Amino acid sequence: MSSYDYIIVGGGTAGLVLAARLTEDSSKRVLVLEAGEDLTADARLSVPAMWPTLLNTDADWKFKTVPQAGFNNREIAFPQGRLLGGSSALNGLSFTLSTKANVDAWAKLGNPGWDWASFSKSQAKSYTLTSGPAAGTSGSGPLQLSFPKDTDNQWPKIWQQTIAALGFSKDGNPYTDQVCGPIFVADAIHPATKTRSYAGNAYLEPARDRKNLTIVTKAAVDKIIFTKNGDAVTAEGVKYTKDGADLTATGTEIILTAGTINTPKILELSGVGDARLLTKLGIDVVIDNPNVGENLQNHPLCGLSFQALDSEETMDGLARQDPTALQAAMAAYGQQLGPFARSGTNAAAQLPFPGIQSAKGKAEVEKLIAEYIAPGSRGDTPFAEAQADFVRSVLTSTEEPSGYFMSFPGYASFNHDGTMAPPPPGTEKYFSIALMLTHPLSRGSVHIKSASPTSTELDIDPRYFSHPLDIEVLARHLRFIESIAKAEPLVSHLQVGGKRNTAAESAGNFLAAETGLEQAKDYLRQTAVGAHHFTGTCSMMAKELGGVVDSKLRLYGCPNLRIADASIIPLTPKANPQATVYGVAEHAASIIKGEV
């Protein structure tokens, strides 16, 4: 049995940040336990465009939700990283910061020290942006961000000009300002090598040779070992399995960074959670907290694809594995250019409720608010009321985004189970717009179904569209996509009367005065999926509001166990939470080291 100052459970995005920061003190011994493999030398990880090839492999947890009533009872599959580096090694590379309003709302939930003024400093410690429109303006950390170097890719300019033509300013730097309108999103790609920059190479590699750091991969954590002395609970260590052997490590402090899905799983297997569930499964209750595994949040995601002119350059040839397109892309990558050197989703937009600038739009928002989130109208809990207050402030603002739009020069659609759909056969070219609801009110849960640590069965239930306001807002943003596709200059690059993705072709006209809104809702129920952006299952807030950890990230009832991953985020960020998770980990490191 080995003993450490810190045992970090989960060598993903947050876990490796903490490992690097905590081992800066050479007197502290740190152990990191990661269930997946070390694939840091694997080209599928380093070449940006190859990340989809890791999906549905052993590097992916391959999770699936229970049937979702709001999605016409479809089960939705979603990936999460099961490898050293976690989801930062398996995601789509976009680096999107939270908004000031979002983070300040965390502080109001009983979390002093987590306001934007404090958190933004921690977030800036994680990344450096050395090229593009925001070069040198923010960030000073190990993660290297960049923008594509291509000068012949006209789609970002077309997108920006189209959104600007619809009344949204194209000014502002999303990495230093609060921008509402078209934005250019940086990739977590090293500007010099055009390889993925992630927790593994940015944080771990410089620290890997430190004598006080031990990394154990392919180590499945079974449970946290607790001792009780009266009402006092102490985390003594961790039981894990490695190469078929049952092992134990002891530590002064345990830090859970296993992610939004696996962190509550480990807590429940260890006896921390709702006593009714644990007792039913035959698990001894150590700490009764029914909030564990609750407050699961995620962005519902949908999209439309429009047939582009045959003369346009898109990524459809690559998606169809056309040999000529693949050869050209590989040649361009040798020059650090082309589709292999970028995410393809850099041109985005964060937009307010459609029409909010007009009297008619304001009236529509107020009507929806009065119907669905008037104070006390739904008999909600104190946290639900606080969440509704935040969403109300977003919906009534002309500056805060309630819809996040991503453009992509190619066909982008989803199968009914949430997996990516291939482009239709043939040679047609497409331009796609994906849409996320930034701040859903629907909340779900994650719970174990068995007391066995080796069981892969989890009850993952995001409860998409369970709050009726979510589909109302998202449907109106979906209709706005139609307006974008009809506006110049984008419309001039699309086929007149061209094809769309199959479901959209049969859905009807979303802009029809009498029927369009209901058709948009039907389309969402049939085609929407969940993003891979799960947060909230061990939320940081006052316990009476539904909290699992306090503002120092300590588990309620056990002061030497902390949680420091996406599960502690009480109100989900507007889009991809990668940047926010890095910020959480940096903030956690400062808290643990006594720097804040």
Secondary structure in CASP SS format (residue, H / E / C, confidence):
PFRMAT SS
TARGET T0000
AUTHOR 0000-0000-0000
METHOD secondary structure of the structure
MODEL  1
M C 1.00
S E 1.00
S E 1.00
Y E 1.00
D E 1.00
Y E 1.00
I E 1.00
I E 1.00
V E 1.00
G C 1.00
G C 1.00
G C 1.00
T H 1.00
A H 1.00
G H 1.00
L H 1.00
V H 1.00
L H 1.00
A H 1.00
A H 1.00
R H 1.00
L H 1.00
T C 1.00
E C 1.00
D C 1.00
S C 1.00
S C 1.00
K C 1.00
R C 1.00
V E 1.00
L E 1.00
V E 1.00
L E 1.00
E C 1.00
A C 1.00
G C 1.00
E E 1.00
D C 1.00
L C 1.00
T C 1.00
A C 1.00
D C 1.00
A H 1.00
R H 1.00
L H 1.00
S H 1.00
V C 1.00
P H 1.00
A H 1.00
M H 1.00
W H 1.00
P H 1.00
T H 1.00
L H 1.00
L C 1.00
N C 1.00
T C 1.00
D C 1.00
A C 1.00
D E 1.00
W C 1.00
K C 1.00
F E 1.00
K E 1.00
T C 1.00
V C 1.00
P C 1.00
Q E 1.00
A H 1.00
G H 1.00
F H 1.00
N C 1.00
N C 1.00
R E 1.00
E C 1.00
I C 1.00
A E 1.00
F E 1.00
P C 1.00
Q C 1.00
G E 1.00
R C 1.00
L E 1.00
L C 1.00
G C 1.00
G H 1.00
S H 1.00
S H 1.00
A H 1.00
L C 1.00
N C 1.00
G C 1.00
L C 1.00
S E 1.00
F C 1.00
T C 1.00
L C 1.00
S C 1.00
T C 1.00
K H 1.00
A H 1.00
N H 1.00
V H 1.00
D H 1.00
A H 1.00
W H 1.00
A H 1.00
K C 1.00
L C 1.00
G C 1.00
N C 1.00
P C 1.00
G C 1.00
W C 1.00
D C 1.00
W H 1.00
A H 1.00
S H 1.00
F H 1.00
S H 1.00
K H 1.00
S H 1.00
Q H 1.00
A H 1.00
K C 1.00
S C 1.00
Y E 1.00
T E 1.00
L E 1.00
T C 1.00
S C 1.00
G C 1.00
P C 1.00
A C 1.00
A C 1.00
G C 1.00
T C 1.00
S C 1.00
G C 1.00
S C 1.00
G C 1.00
P C 1.00
L E 1.00
Q E 1.00
L E 1.00
S E 1.00
F C 1.00
P C 1.00
K C 1.00
D C 1.00
T C 1.00
D C 1.00
N C 1.00
Q C 1.00
W H 1.00
P H 1.00
K H 1.00
I H 1.00
W H 1.00
Q H 1.00
Q H 1.00
T H 1.00
I H 1.00
A H 1.00
A H 1.00
L C 1.00
G C 1.00
F C 1.00
S C 1.00
K C 1.00
D C 1.00
G C 1.00
N C 1.00
P C 1.00
Y C 1.00
T C 1.00
D C 1.00
Q C 1.00
V C 1.00
C C 1.00
G E 1.00
P E 1.00
I E 1.00
F E 1.00
V C 1.00
A C 1.00
D E 1.00
A C 1.00
I E 1.00
H C 1.00
P C 1.00
A C 1.00
T C 1.00
K C 1.00
T C 1.00
R E 1.00
S C 1.00
Y C 1.00
A H 1.00
G H 1.00
N H 1.00
A H 1.00
Y H 1.00
L H 1.00
E H 1.00
P H 1.00
A H 1.00
R C 1.00
D C 1.00
R C 1.00
K C 1.00
N C 1.00
L E 1.00
T E 1.00
I E 1.00
V E 1.00
T C 1.00
K C 1.00
A E 1.00
A E 1.00
V E 1.00
D E 1.00
K E 1.00
I E 1.00
I E 1.00
F E 1.00
T E 1.00
K E 1.00
N E 1.00
G C 1.00
D C 1.00
A E 1.00
V E 1.00
T E 1.00
A E 1.00
E E 1.00
G E 1.00
V E 1.00
K E 1.00
Y E 1.00
T E 1.00
K E 1.00
D C 1.00
G C 1.00
A E 1.00
D E 1.00
L E 1.00
T E 1.00
A E 1.00
T E 1.00
G E 1.00
T E 1.00
E E 1.00
I E 1.00
I E 1.00
L E 1.00
T C 1.00
A C 1.00
G H 1.00
T H 1.00
I H 1.00
N H 1.00
T H 1.00
P H 1.00
K H 1.00
I H 1.00
L H 1.00
E H 1.00
L H 1.00
S C 1.00
G C 1.00
V E 1.00
G E 1.00
D C 1.00
A H 1.00
R H 1.00
L H 1.00
L H 1.00
T H 1.00
K H 1.00
L C 1.00
G C 1.00
I C 1.00
D C 1.00
V C 1.00
V C 1.00
I E 1.00
D E 1.00
N C 1.00
P C 1.00
N C 1.00
V C 1.00
G C 1.00
E E 1.00
N E 1.00
L E 1.00
Q E 1.00
N C 1.00
H C 1.00
P E 1.00
L E 1.00
C E 1.00
G E 1.00
L E 1.00
S E 1.00
F E 1.00
Q E 1.00
A E 1.00
L C 1.00
D C 1.00
S C 1.00
E C 1.00
E C 1.00
T C 1.00
M C 1.00
D H 1.00
G H 1.00
L H 1.00
A H 1.00
R C 1.00
Q C 1.00
D C 1.00
P H 1.00
T H 1.00
A H 1.00
L H 1.00
Q H 1.00
A H 1.00
A H 1.00
M H 1.00
A H 1.00
A H 1.00
Y H 1.00
G H 1.00
Q C 1.00
Q C 1.00
L C 1.00
G C 1.00
P H 1.00
F H 1.00
A H 1.00
R C 1.00
S C 1.00
G C 1.00
T C 1.00
N C 1.00
A E 1.00
A E 1.00
A E 1.00
Q E 1.00
L E 1.00
P C 1.00
F C 1.00
P C 1.00
G C 1.00
I C 1.00
Q C 1.00
S C 1.00
A H 1.00
K H 1.00
G H 1.00
K H 1.00
A H 1.00
E H 1.00
V H 1.00
E H 1.00
K H 1.00
L H 1.00
I H 1.00
A H 1.00
E H 1.00
Y H 1.00
I C 1.00
A C 1.00
P C 1.00
G C 1.00
S C 1.00
R C 1.00
G C 1.00
D C 1.00
T C 1.00
P H 1.00
F H 1.00
A H 1.00
E H 1.00
A H 1.00
Q H 1.00
A H 1.00
D H 1.00
F H 1.00
V H 1.00
R H 1.00
S H 1.00
V H 1.00
L H 1.00
T C 1.00
S C 1.00
T C 1.00
E C 1.00
E C 1.00
P C 1.00
S C 1.00
G E 1.00
Y E 1.00
F E 1.00
M E 1.00
S E 1.00
F E 1.00
P C 1.00
G C 1.00
Y C 1.00
A C 1.00
S E 1.00
F E 1.00
N C 1.00
H C 1.00
D C 1.00
G C 1.00
T C 1.00
M E 1.00
A E 1.00
P C 1.00
P C 1.00
P C 1.00
P C 1.00
G C 1.00
T C 1.00
E C 1.00
K E 1.00
Y E 1.00
F E 1.00
S E 1.00
I E 1.00
A E 1.00
L E 1.00
M E 1.00
L E 1.00
T C 1.00
H C 1.00
P C 1.00
L C 1.00
S C 1.00
R C 1.00
G E 1.00
S E 1.00
V E 1.00
H E 1.00
I E 1.00
K C 1.00
S C 1.00
A C 1.00
S C 1.00
P C 1.00
T C 1.00
S C 1.00
T C 1.00
E C 1.00
L E 1.00
D E 1.00
I E 1.00
D E 1.00
P C 1.00
R C 1.00
Y C 1.00
F C 1.00
S C 1.00
H C 1.00
P H 1.00
L H 1.00
D H 1.00
I H 1.00
E H 1.00
V H 1.00
L H 1.00
A H 1.00
R H 1.00
H H 1.00
L H 1.00
R H 1.00
F H 1.00
I H 1.00
E H 1.00
S H 1.00
I H 1.00
A H 1.00
K C 1.00
A C 1.00
E C 1.00
P C 1.00
L H 1.00
V H 1.00
S H 1.00
H H 1.00
L E 1.00
Q C 1.00
V C 1.00
G C 1.00
G C 1.00
K C 1.00
R E 1.00
N C 1.00
T H 1.00
A H 1.00
A H 1.00
E H 1.00
S H 1.00
A H 1.00
G C 1.00
N C 1.00
F C 1.00
L C 1.00
A C 1.00
A C 1.00
E C 1.00
T C 1.00
G H 1.00
L H 1.00
E H 1.00
Q H 1.00
A H 1.00
K H 1.00
D H 1.00
Y H 1.00
L H 1.00
R H 1.00
Q H 1.00
T H 1.00
A C 1.00
V E 1.00
G E 1.00
A C 1.00
H C 1.00
H C 1.00
F C 1.00
T E 1.00
G C 1.00
T C 1.00
C C 1.00
S C 1.00
M E 1.00
M C 1.00
A C 1.00
K H 1.00
E H 1.00
L H 1.00
G C 1.00
G C 1.00
V C 1.00
V E 1.00
D C 1.00
S C 1.00
K C 1.00
L C 1.00
R E 1.00
L E 1.00
Y C 1.00
G C 1.00
C E 1.00
P E 1.00
N E 1.00
L E 1.00
R E 1.00
I E 1.00
A C 1.00
D C 1.00
A H 1.00
S H 1.00
I H 1.00
I C 1.00
P C 1.00
L C 1.00
T C 1.00
P C 1.00
K C 1.00
A C 1.00
N C 1.00
P C 1.00
Q H 1.00
A H 1.00
T H 1.00
V H 1.00
Y H 1.00
G H 1.00
V H 1.00
A H 1.00
E H 1.00
H H 1.00
A H 1.00
A H 1.00
S H 1.00
I H 1.00
I H 1.00
K C 1.00
G C 1.00
E C 1.00
V C 1.00
END
